């Protein structure tokens, strides 16, 4: 999992941290579901997409909590192989 903050400033660092924290929590939950034989590949893909959306929501919440002006953004790459 990689998150690289956009903009090179505090906003990017905060965004990447928030995204990683949220995605890790969700992926941990999803992996338990997958390896528990409850989920098939399609469902697991949906769970990863949901993790990305939770990460997006976490970045937006972090921006609001900081009262940040300007860019608070990050990239996020999830790979489970």
Secondary structure, 3 states (H helix, E strand, C coil): CECCEECCCHHHHHHHHHHHHHHHHHHHHHHHHHHCCCCCHHHHHHHHHHHHHHHHHHHHHHHHHHCCCCCCEECCECCCC
